[in-house]
């Protein structure tokens, strides 16, 4: 049965959407307080809470990415390898996929990521240190990077 649970963090709530226990549909952020809080005792909730408190351990959970294109899945695999506290540019990530000139395609893949934090698309930035985009807003992207010790 579909549902969600929330994890509170300083800017609002992380909302984890699931189809049934253990089957994630996506993760979103509620910075405006529109989602009723729904605590969970799941391991993922504990891991998210720990991450948001500055624990650099990777959030390594099984994700069903079957909805995504092969290119997006490849881009997300590389994004998951970006270490906590570091960033990579869209262009550099495209280069790792042998898609020279594919920065825009990488940006689109990051923009379609349903699992922010688990696939840390906030660690992918524009050339020259600009933030680039982020589905939940640049304020949140900057905050997440600052929590990891990255200053742009």
Secondary structure, DSSP 8 states (H G I E B T S, - for coil): --EEEEEEETTEEEEEEEEETTEEEEEEEESSS-S------SHHHHHHHHHHTT-----------TTS-HHHHHHHHHHHTS-TT--EEHHHHHHHTT-TT-HHHHHHHHHT-SBBTTB-GGGEE-GGG-----TT-HHHHHHHHHHTT---
